[in-house]
Amino acid sequence: MGTLLYAIFKSARPRQWLKNLALFTTVVFSGKLFLPELFTRSLWGFVAFCLLSSSNYIFNDILDTPRDKKHPFKKFRPIASGKLPKHIAIVASIVLGIIGLVISQRLGQTFFLFSIAFLLLQYSYTLVLKHTSIIDILAITGAYVLRVYAGEGIIGYHISIWLALAVLSLALFLAVGKRRAELTLLQGYHGIVPRDTRETLSHYSEKLLDTYTAMFANSTFITYAFYTFLERPLNRGFFFQGYTDYMNLPERKWMMATIPFVLYGIMRYMQLIYEGKGESPEKVLTSDLPLLTTVLLWTGSVLVIIYGIGG
């Protein structure tokens, strides 16, 4: 029984739950992170999306079993390796999806609609969209963006347009990077044809993916830089609570101090992509110490600036 539960848990891909942290984008950048009610709602939204994501991951592994058996790494997944019977995997996928939707429904109509849209997009990607070049990248991007806007729906606040564009650019960058790393990885294995593991890889040349990668890396950096320069202070930071003339301080652009972290993160991730290590962004983040350190430093600096300085 324990072995079976572990197989289900592994098929749910808990490492990929990191993607759902995007739901906290709005509550963090709106300056509302430390409001207990909004933080709790965002946390439950995160749980709901983790369940919905896992429902699709298991469903995806069921359908992709023949292809996964030809993949150098995916062949060890519980369903592909035979450790998790398909009929049990189907039940687990349905149960996780239902629980996720029940939680979403209790968090409000807006969030519930985003949850349904997210689940439909995920299943559409698994069934149809991932088999069409370019559309597969846009579908992955759409899932990231839906996570961010679901975070808006759950607390009722909005992010700036420049931050939204930065999110969109980053999502495109990660999606393209995933395909580029897959191609690099599979080309390193003799006897494995990329299209046998993912059909769309036969339509992506190295030059095309390199162009996409450079394009969206640039747009991510530029839109984030514009966000940091144009965003006005949201509130009085903790460090200035006793400063009575706070509103007369010169225009502050403290968020620009976080740009070097973003720039290094983009460059480091691109380096990993071309080494064939970026097939799974969440795996790269948790296994590459320089990138993980950069993300933690960026997160810490953002929190200090928004909630400490108020800039």
N, C-alpha and C positions, 0 to 999 in steps of 0.2 A: 504493500500500500504506500509506504514511504517513498519507494522508488518511483511509483506512478505519479504521486503528487509532485515530486521533484521534477519529473519529466514535463508535467503540465506547467509548472512554475518556469522552467527553462524555456519552454515554447512560448510563454507569455513575454519573453524578452525584457526582463525588468531593467536591464541597462538602457534600453531605448526609452524608458520613462523620462529620462533626462530631457528629451525633446519637449515634454509637456510642461517643463518649467517656464516655457514661453508664456503660459497663462498668467504668470506673475509680472509680466512686463508693465501692464497698466498700473497695477497697484503700487509697484515700485517707483515708476517714473512720474506718477501723479502725486507722489509725496504722501500716500495714504497707507504705507506698509504697516505702520505700527498702530493702526486703528484695529482693535481686536475683531470687530464684526466683519470688516472687509477682508482682513487677512484670513479669517476662518472660512469665509465663503470662497476665497481664492484657493485655499487648501483643499476644500471639498471638490472644487472644480478640477483641480489637479488630479485628485483621486479618480473622479469620474472619467476623465480623459485617459488616464492610465488603463482603466478597465476597458474602455472602448478601443484603445489602441491594441491592447493584448488580444481582444476578441478577433481583430482583423489579422494580427500577426499569426495566430494559430490557423485561421482560415486560409491565409496565404501559404503557410507551410503544407497544408493539406493538398492544395491545388498544385503546388510547385514540387511535390515529391519527386517526380521523374527527373526534373532539371536539377534539383538539389543533389541528387545522387551522383551527378556528373561534376559537381563543383568541388574544388579542393578542400574547402572548409565547411560549406553548408551540408555536405553529406553526413556530418556528425550530429546534425540537429536531431532531436528525439523522434520526430515523425519520419524523417528521411531514413534514419538508421533503424527504425522499427521498434524503438523503445517505448513509443507512445502510440497505441493502436488508433487508427483513424476514427473509429466510432466514438471513442472516448474524447478525442480531440474535438470532434464536432460538438458534442455536448458541452464541453468546457468553453468553446467559443461562444455558443449561444447564451450560456449562463452569464459569462462575463459581460456580454453586450447588454443583456437585460438589466443587470445590476447597475451598470454604468448609466443607462438611460433613466432608471428610477432615481438615482442620485441627482442627475441633471435636471429632471422634472421638478424636484423639490427646491432647486436653486433659482427658479424663476423661468418664465416663458421665453425670454430672450436667450438665456443660456441654453435652454432646452433645444431651441431651434438651431443654435450653433452646433450643439452636440449631434443632432440628427444630420445636419449638413456635413459635419466632420466624418461621421460614421458612413454616410452614403458615399462620400468622396473616397474614403479608405477602401471600401468594398468595390467601388467602381474601378479604382486603381488596380486592385488585385485581379479583378475579372477581365477588364478591358484595357484601361488606359495605359498600363505599363507595357503593353505590347506595341504601342505606337510611339515612334521617336518624336522628340520635342514635347509631345503631349505628356509623356511620362515625367519629364522634368518639371513641367508646369503643374502637374498634379501633386508632386512632392512639395513643390513650393506653396501651392494652395493650402496644403495641410498645415504647414508652419504658420502661414498668415491667419488661418482660421483659429489656431490656438491663441494667437495674440488678441484677435478681436473677440474671441469667447471670453478672454480675461476682461475686456471692456464691458461686455454684456453682463458679467457677473457682479460688477461693482458700480456700474453706471457712470464711470468717468471715461475720458478719451485721451489718447496720446496725440502728440502733434503730428502734422503731416510729414515733416522731415524725418521723424523717428519711424513713422509707418513706412516711408520709402526706404529707410535704412534696413528695416526688418525684411521688406520685400527683396531688396538686393542681397542681403545675407542669405535668405532662404534660397534664392536662385544660385548663389555661389556654392552653398553646401550641396544642393541637388546636383549641379554640374560636376562638382568635385567628387561626388560619390560615383558618378559614371566614369569619370576620368581615372579614378583610382581602381575601379573594377577592371577597366581595360588594361591598365598597367600591370595589375596583379595577374590576370589570366594569361597575358602574353608571356609571363615568366614561367608558365607551366607547359611543358611539351606534351602534345597529344590532346590538349584541351582547346576547343574552338569556342571563342567568346559567345557566339550566337546560340550555342548549345545550352548555355547557362542563363543567358538573357537575350531574347530575340532582338531588342533594339540596339544592342551593341554593334550589330553588323551594319547599322546605319550611321554610326558615329565614328568619324575618323579622328585620329589623334590631333590633327591640325584644327579641326572644327571644335573639338572639346577644349583645346588650348585657347582658342579665340574666345569661346564662351567664358572660360575660367577667368581670363584676363579682364574681360568686359565687366563681369559682375564683381570681381575683386575691386576694380576701380570704382564702380558705382556704390559699393558698400562703404568704401572709405570716404568718398565725396559726400554722400548723403548724411553719413554720421557726423562728418566734420561740420556740415551746414547745420545739423541739428544742435550740436554743442554751441555753435556761434550764435544762432538765432533764438534759441530757447531762453525765455526770461525766467528769473527766479520764481519758484512756486510759493514759497513761504519762508518765514524766518527760521533759520537753522538753529540747532541747539546751542552752538557756540555764541550766537548773538541774542540769546533770550533776554539778556539784561542791557542790551544796547538800545537806548531810547531813540536814537537818530538813525535807525536801521534803514529806513526808506530813502534817506538822503545819501547813502553810500553810492559811489560811482557804479556805473553799469558793470556787472560782474560776468565773466565768461569762464568760470572755474571748471565747467564741464569739458572745456577744451584740453584740460590736463589729462583727460582719459584717452585722448587720441593716440598717443604713442602705444598704449596697450593694444588698441584695435589694429593699428598698423602692423605691429609685430605679430599679433595673432593671425592676421590674414597671410602674412609672409610665411610664417611657420606652417600654417595649414597647407599652403600651396606646396611648400617643400615636401611635406608628408604625402600629398597627393601624387607627386611625381616619383615618389619612392614606392608607390603602391600600397600605402598604409591608410588611405582616407576613405576606404569603401564604406565604413561605418563611422560617421562623425562622433557619435557618443562613445564608441570604443577608443577612438583616437584621443578624445578629450580625457578619458579616465586612465589612459596608458602612457601618454606622452607628457612627461614631467614639465618641460618648458611651456607647452601649450596650457596645461592645467594651471600652472603657476601664474601665467599671464591672465587667464580668465578670472582666477581668484583675486589677483591684484586689481583688475578692472572692476570687478564686482565690489570690492572693498572701497575703491576710490569713488565709485558712483554713490554708494551709500553715505560715505563721509561728506561728499559734496552736496547731495540733495538734502540729507537729514541733519548734517552737522553744520555746514556752512550755509546751506539754503541757496546755492548758486546754480 
